[in-house]
Amino acid sequence: MSNEKPIKELIDKLLRAYGYQDQLDEIELIKLYEEAVGVMYMKHTQKVYFKDKKLFVKLDSAALKQELSYSKEAIMHKLNQRMRKRILLEIVIH
């Protein structure tokens, strides 16, 4: 029997030990958000950041804010699936 572990698992443990996992998760989550919503939303996104398990999105279009509010549960589910963990609990649109 071998004590070998996948390199990803070892790197994840190392990052957590040094406190970098949260920052890497935030970068990955924002990148996945950009892919999930597409070019049109990103053109109207003024700011997007992740804090306290919430993704904050600032849009410059009232119509897109309304439209995004209808699909935020589906987007949140998709992002959590892509992250392979439940990292996101809420999307806040302002």
URFENQUI-V879876 format. One record per run of one state. SS is the DSSP state (H for helix, E for strand, - for the rest). FROM is the first residue (numbers start at 1). LEN is the number of residues. If there is no record, write none. Layout:
# URFENQUI-V879876
((SS FROM LEN) (SS FROM LEN))
This chain:
# URFENQUI-V879876
((- 1 6) (H 7 11) (- 18 3) (H 21 17) (- 38 1) (H 39 5) (- 44 1) (E 45 7) (- 52 2) (E 54 6) (- 60 2) (H 62 22) (- 84 6) (E 90 4) (- 94 1))
